[in-house]
Amino acid sequence: MPNAAGHFLTAVERALLSLESWLVGPLRPDARHNIRVEIGWAAAYGVFATALAFVPVVLRQLGAPAGWLAFYSSSTYFGSVASWAGLALFRPGQVKRRMTGLWLVSRGLLVLVALVSGYPGLLLLVAVFWLLEGLPSPAYTAIVQRVYPVEDRGRVMSVTRVAMALPMLALGPVAGWLLDSAGYRVLFPLAGLVGMLGALIFSRLRVDETALQVRVSGAPTGLRRLLAGDRRFTFYLVGVLLFGLGSLIPVAIVPIVQVDRLHLSYTAIGWLNLSMAVSRTISYVFWGRMTDRWGGVRCMQAAFAINMLVLAPYAIATTQGMGQAGGWILLPSFIAMGIASSAIDLGFITAIIQLAPFGRVSEYAAAQAALIGARGVVGPFIGVGLMNLGVSQTAIFVLGTVLSLLAALVLMQVHAPGEREAELGT
């Protein structure tokens, strides 16, 4: 029996190694180690993110009005807004440790949700969480550039993102059931503990921290100088801005449609999240290869176009007579969201590496994060303001669809080099 068990484990190990080789190809030993670390980190984050997806619906169920839902949506970008100034935290030799520390503190805050009741306390905790959680994003982009070879970066990232998506695939309905049966003061603290475990796993990444070029010019002067000196990057950011506004202007209305109009339970939303996780998991593999072939900018352009399919079902659901349609009407939206989000997840990182001059990746990533944060803070309140002015929910979703189309058209004007040429400075 012991020999049989040993043979079985050896066969499983060989099968996993063969799968890994097929997905990412031959890599240096340190890069292969880092992939395995990131797979563990990403899987833990997937569990964590599964719970976070329910925060807007929980807030609505607790009685949060549209304005407070807009505030929550804005708070998810607080860290991005501060990321430009936050680069000063990540000094050479301390980048990974500072990132791990920030994530441990931010995710630990969710454990405190067990002590709060009502939407004001929950909003306060998650707002501080998002501020700390988002600060390391430009530094992470610099680490990705450093630890993975340019020719395989998209495929490598897609493997780690699949590891992130698989827990969402398995746990979406479970998280919905747990919310229905035990409540948010059980789910969110458990998610926080798993998120902290993920941060500790990330600390095992092998990277020469002294060689990381995490730099920033003085803000806002340095940001204006960067944009004035690189028109191609400015066009890219305009596309990112239009796409973000298209997604964020209706975002505070989404839980209102789900809860008030379609009367969906947590369990039903969990099943919809499952459909999104399935499409995201499958499409990560596709987008990883397309990123290596097309580059991040073209993948972002495709994602912006797909985002129109995310918003259109909500426009239909809010039309007269569709209140009893049920959750199935949102199924195409969740599937398209999974496809688009995987492309955007990979694209936000690889497009910056593709567009930034050599040695300035973290600076360009911080500029992108600052814009993403600014649009994230403002966008949800535009939608609520339009609704308060009497604009119909349907018209607001149609506006978001049009902005997504314009974003895709703007990126047609961005002609980017391949990542290899960008990193060599040619």
N, C-alpha and C positions, 0 to 999 in steps of 0.2 A: 504493500500500500504506500509506504513512504516513497519508494522509487516511482510508482505510478503518479503520485502527486507531484514529485519533482519533475518528471517528464512533462506533465500537463502544464506546470508553471513555466517551464522552459519554452514549450510550444507557444504559450500565450505571449511570453516576452518577445519571442522571435516574430510573431504575428504583429505585435505592436510596433516593433522596430521596422518591419517591412512597410507597415502603413505610414509610419513617420517618414521613412525614406521616400516613399512614393509621393507624399504630400509636399515635402520641402526639398528633397534631393540631398546631395552630399553637402555637409557643413563642417566647419571647424569644430573641434571638441568644445570650446568655450561657447560658441553660438548654440550648439546642440544642448548644452547644459542650460543656457538661458531660455531656450524654448520650453524646456520642461518646467523650469521655475515659473515662467509666465503662464503656462497651462494651468498650474496649480493656483496661481494668483487669480487668473481670469475665471476659473471655475468657482472660486470662492466669491468673486465679485458678481458672478452670474446669479448666485443664490441671493446675495445682497440686493442686486438690482431688481430681482423679481418682486421683492417686497416693496421697494421704492415706487414701482409702477402704480401701486394702489393708493399712494398718498393723496392725489387730487380727489379720488372718489371717496376716501375716508373723510377728508375735510368737508366735502359736500354732504355726506351722511350725518356729520356732526353739526351741520347747519351753517357752514361758512357761506356767506353771500358771494356774488360774482366778483366783487372788488377784492375780497380776500383770496379768492382762487387766483385772480390775476397777480396778487402779491406773491403767492406761492410760486407761480410760474416764473415771475421775475427773480425770485430768490435763488432759483436753480442756476442763475447766471452771475451771482454776486462774486464768486471766485474768479470767473472769467474777466469781469470788469477790473478786478484788483490784480490780475496776473501780471500786467506790465510792470507795476511797481513791485509786485511780489518776487520778481526775478532777483532782486537784491538779497533775498533770503538764501539763495542757492549758490553759495560760494564754492570755488574749486576745492575738491576733496570732501565736501559735505553734502553733495547734491542728493544722493540716494538716501542718506540718513535723514535729511530734512524732509524729504518726500514721505518716508515711512512714518516719521513722527507726526506730520500733519494728518496723514490718513488715520493713524491710530486715534488721535484726538477727535477728529471729525466723526468717525464711525462709532467711537465710544459714546458720543452724545446721544445716539439713537437708543442706547441701553437705558438712558434716563427717561425715555418715553413711557416706561412702565410707571413713572411717578406722576404723569400729567393726565388731566382730563379736560376735554373741550378743545375746540380748534385753536384758540389763541396760544395756549401753551405748546401745542404740537407745531404750530407755525413758527414760533420763536426758535424752537430747537432745530427744526429742519432748515431754517434760514441761516443759522450759524453753521450748521453742518455743511451746507452748500458753499458757503464762503471759504471754509478751510479745505473742502474736498477739491475745489477747482483751482486753487493756487498752483499746484505742481504741474498742471497740464503742459505748459511750454517746456519745462525741464524733462518731462517724459518724452516729448518729441525728440529732444536732443539725445536722450539715451537710446531711443529706437534707432536713430541714425548711426549711433556709435557701435551698437552691439550686433546689428544684422547686416549682412552683405547686400549691396544695392540691388544686385540682379535677382535676388530671391526674397526681397523684403516684403513684397505684397503677399506672397504665398505663406511666408512665415507668420505674418500678422494674421492672415486669415485662419491659420490653424489655432492660434491662441484665442481668436474671437469665436471660433466654433466651440472651443472649450468653455467660453463664457456663455454662449447661447444654449448649450445643452442643459444646464440646470434650469434655465428659463423654460425650456421645452418640457422638462419633467415636472417642474414645481409651480407653474402658473396656476393650474386648477387647485393644487394643494394649498397654495397661499390664499386663494379665494375662499376655499373651504375653512381654513384656519381662521380667517377674519370673520366669517359668518358664525363660527362656533365658539371661538375664544376671544376674538377682538384684537384691535390694533395694539393694545398695550402688551400683548404677548408676541405678536408677529414682528414688530419693528425692533424690539430689544434683541430677539433671537437673530434677526438679520444683521444688527450692529455687531454682535459677537462674531458672526461668520466673516463680516467685512474686516474686522480687526485681524482675524486669522489670515485673511488674504494679504493685508499689509505686511505682516510678519514674513509670509512666504516671499513677497516681493523683495524683502531685504536681502535675500540670498542671491540676487542677481549679480553676476560677475561683470563689472564694468570699471574701467580706469577712471575714477571720479576726477582725478587731477587733470585729465585730458579733455573733460567735457567743457565745451565752450558755451557756457550759459552767461550771456551778456545782455546789456540793455543800455540804450542811451537815455539821457534825462527825459522824463515824460512831463508834459505832453509835447515839448519841443522836438524831442527825438522822434516821436511818432509822426509828427507833421513832416519832418525832414525825410523820413523813410518813404512816406507816401508820395511826396513831391518828386523824389528821385527815382521812383520805380512805377511807371504808369501801368505796366502789365499787372503788377501786384494790386494796384489800385482798382483796375477793372475787375480782377478776381474778387476783391473784397466787396465791390458793388453787387456782384452776383450773390455772394454769401449773404449780404445785407437783405437783398430782395427775397431770397429764399427764406431766410429766417423770419422776416416780417410776414411772409405768406403763411408760414406754419404757426407763428406765435400770436398773430392778431386774433385768430379764432380759438386759441388754446383754452382760455378760461370758459368758453362756451361748451367745450367737449364734455366735461363731466356733467354739465347741466342737461345736455342731450341724453347722455347715458342714464342718468339717475331720474330726472324729472320727466323727460319725454318718453323714453323707451322703457323706463322702470326696470333696469337691469340689476340683478343681484350681484354680490361679489363673486359668486361662483360662476355666473354667466360671463362676467368680465374676465375671470380667470381662464375660461375656455377660449375667449377671443384672444387673450394674451398668448395662449398656447399656439394658436394659428399663426400669430406674429412670430413667435419663437421658431416655429418650424420653417417658415419662409426665410427668416434671418439666418438660421443655421445652414440651410442649403445654399443660400446666395453668398454667404461669406466665402465659400470655396471658389465660386465663380468670380466674385469681385476681386479676390486675391490674385488670381491669374490675370484678370483684365487690368488690374492696377500695374502689374509688371509689364504688360503689353502696351496699354494705352497711356499709362501715367495717371496720377491722381486727379488732375484737372478734368480730364474727359470723363472719368468715373463720377466725379461730382456733378458734371453737367447732366449725365444720364439720371442720377439720383434726383436732381431738381425737377426733371421732367416727370419721373415716376411719382413725385410728391403730389402731383395733380390728382392722381388716383387715390391718394390718402384722403384728400379733402372732399372730393366729389360725393362719396356716399353720405357724408354728413349734410351736405347741401340738399341731397334728396330726402334724408331722414327728417329734415326740418320743414319740408314743404307741407302744405295743408293736406290732412288726411293720412299722414304717414306715422302718426303717433302710436298706432298699434302694430307697426311692422315687425317689432321684435329685434333681437340682437343680430339676427342673420343679415340684416341690411348693412351692418358695419363690417361684416366679414371681409369683403374686398379691401376695405380701408386698412384693416389690421394686417392682411397679407402684404399689401403694397408697402405698408409702413416697415415691415420686416425687411423687404427687399431694399428699400431706399435707405434705411438706417444702417444696414451693413455697408453699403457703398459709401455713405457719408462718414461712418466711423473710420474706415480705412482711408478715405479720401482726404479728410481734414489733416491727417498726419502726412501722407505721402505727397499731397499737393504742395504743402509748405516746403518739404524737402526738395521738391522739384523746382519751386520758384525762387527759393532763397539763395543768395550768393553764398559761396563757400565760407563757413565759419559764422554765419549769421542766422542759422536755423532757429535758435531759441528766441532771437529778437523778432523774427517774422512770425513765429508761432505765438508770441506774446501779443503782437499787434492783431493777429487774427482773433485770439481769445478775447482781447479787449473789445473788438467790434462785436463779436458774438455776445459778449456780456451786455454791451450797451443796447443792442437790439432786443436782447432777452428781457432786460429791465423795462423797456418802453413798450414793446410790442403787445403784451397782454392787456395793458391799460388802454391801448388804442381800440382794441376790440370791445372792451367793456364800455368805453366812451361812446363808440358808435351805437352800441345796443341801447345805451341810455338816451341817445338822441333819436331813437325810434327806428334805426336801421334794422331790418329783419335779420334773424340768424342765418337764413338762407343766403342773403346778399353778402354777409360777412364771410361765409365759407367760399362763395364764388370769388370774392375779392382775393382771398388767399390762394385760390387756384390760379388766377390770372398772374399774381405776383410770382408764383412758382414758374410759370411759363416764361415770364420776362427774365427771371434769373437764369434759366437754361439758355436763353438767347444771348444774354450778356456774356456768358462764358464761351460762346462761339468766338468772341473777339480776343480771347486769351490764348496766345500761341506760346506754349511752354516747351522747354527742352526736356529730353529724357532725364531721369534721375541721375544716371551715371555722369552725363555731361554736366549737370548742375553741380554735382559734388566735386567734380574735377575742376570746376570753374571755367569750362569751355563753352 
